[in-house]
């Protein structure tokens, strides 16, 4: 049953990732913490491992086919993200789990408020 739930979570995150370009973390991280009992650190690390193949290949390929990928821009941002991801992951390893949850939740709240109230 758990394997089926993992697949269902992946399908859900994939649909929303393909639709909104959210990368899955907005769905995956809370689901893994609250439904599957992972720590915040485990959920974030697992999400990073999950996102590489499906988003980096199939969803991006579909957008590229429709002329909606700025490839030069994507390559440069990818290079920065590659290094920044390692730096960010290194910085948070000693941060307590409760603080990580609060930081992540605060970040999501700021993004949500900006999107709701932006003109």
C-alpha positions as CSV (number, residue, x, y, z in Angstrom):
1,X,0.0,0.0,0.0
2,X,2.8,2.4,0.8
3,X,4.4,2.0,-2.6
4,X,1.1,2.8,-4.2
5,X,0.8,6.0,-2.1
6,X,4.4,7.0,-3.1
7,X,3.4,6.7,-6.7
8,X,0.2,8.6,-6.2
9,X,2.1,11.4,-4.5
10,X,4.6,11.4,-7.4
11,X,1.8,11.6,-9.9
12,X,0.1,14.5,-8.0
13,X,3.4,16.4,-7.7
14,X,4.2,15.7,-11.3
15,X,0.9,17.1,-12.5
16,X,1.2,20.3,-10.5
17,X,4.9,20.6,-11.4
18,X,4.0,20.3,-15.1
19,X,1.1,22.7,-14.8
20,X,2.7,25.4,-12.6
21,X,6.4,24.8,-12.7
22,X,6.6,24.5,-9.0
23,X,9.1,21.7,-9.0
24,X,7.2,19.5,-6.7
25,X,8.6,20.7,-3.5
26,X,5.5,22.6,-2.5
27,X,3.6,19.3,-2.5
28,X,6.3,16.7,-1.9
29,X,7.9,18.2,1.2
30,X,4.7,18.8,3.3
31,X,3.3,15.4,2.2
32,X,6.5,13.5,3.2
33,X,6.6,15.3,6.5
34,X,3.0,15.0,7.5
35,X,1.8,11.9,5.7
36,X,4.9,9.7,5.7
37,X,6.7,10.9,8.8
38,X,10.0,12.1,7.4
39,X,11.9,14.8,9.1
40,X,12.1,18.1,7.3
41,X,15.7,17.4,6.4
42,X,14.8,14.0,5.0
43,X,11.9,15.4,3.0
44,X,14.0,18.1,1.5
45,X,16.9,15.8,0.6
46,X,14.5,13.2,-0.8
47,X,12.6,15.8,-2.9
48,X,15.9,17.0,-4.4
49,X,16.6,13.4,-5.5
50,X,13.1,12.9,-6.8
51,X,13.0,16.1,-8.9
52,X,16.0,15.5,-11.1
53,X,14.8,13.0,-13.6
54,X,11.1,13.8,-14.1
55,X,11.2,17.5,-14.1
56,X,14.5,17.9,-15.7
57,X,13.6,15.6,-18.6
58,X,9.9,15.1,-19.5
59,X,8.2,18.3,-18.3
60,X,11.0,20.5,-19.6
61,X,11.1,18.6,-22.9
62,X,7.4,19.3,-23.4
63,X,7.8,23.0,-22.7
64,X,10.8,23.0,-25.0
65,X,8.8,21.4,-27.8
66,X,6.3,24.2,-27.5
67,X,9.0,26.9,-27.7
68,X,8.6,27.8,-24.0
69,X,12.2,27.2,-22.8
70,X,14.9,29.9,-23.0
71,X,17.7,27.4,-23.2
72,X,20.7,29.7,-22.7
73,X,19.1,31.2,-19.6
74,X,18.2,27.7,-18.3
75,X,21.8,26.5,-18.7
76,X,23.2,29.5,-16.7
77,X,20.6,29.3,-14.0
78,X,21.2,25.5,-13.8
79,X,24.9,26.1,-13.2
80,X,24.1,28.5,-10.4
81,X,21.5,26.2,-9.0
82,X,23.9,23.2,-9.1
83,X,26.4,25.1,-6.9
84,X,23.8,26.9,-4.8
85,X,22.0,23.7,-4.1
86,X,25.1,22.2,-2.7
87,X,25.9,25.3,-0.6
88,X,22.3,25.5,0.7
89,X,22.2,21.8,1.6
90,X,25.5,22.3,3.4
91,X,24.3,25.3,5.4
92,X,21.1,23.6,6.8
93,X,22.5,20.3,8.0
94,X,22.9,21.5,11.6
95,X,19.6,23.6,11.7
96,X,17.1,22.0,14.1
97,X,14.1,20.3,12.4
98,X,11.5,22.5,14.0
99,X,13.3,25.6,12.8
100,X,13.6,24.1,9.3
101,X,9.8,23.6,9.2
102,X,9.2,27.2,10.3
103,X,11.6,28.6,7.8
104,X,10.1,26.5,5.0
105,X,6.6,27.5,6.0
106,X,7.5,31.1,6.3
107,X,9.0,31.0,2.8
108,X,5.9,29.5,1.3
109,X,3.7,32.0,3.1
110,X,5.7,34.9,1.7
111,X,5.5,33.5,-1.8
112,X,1.8,32.9,-1.4
113,X,1.1,36.5,-0.1
114,X,3.2,38.0,-2.9
115,X,1.3,36.0,-5.6
116,X,-2.1,36.7,-4.0
117,X,-1.6,40.5,-3.6
118,X,0.6,41.3,-6.6
119,X,-0.9,43.4,-9.4
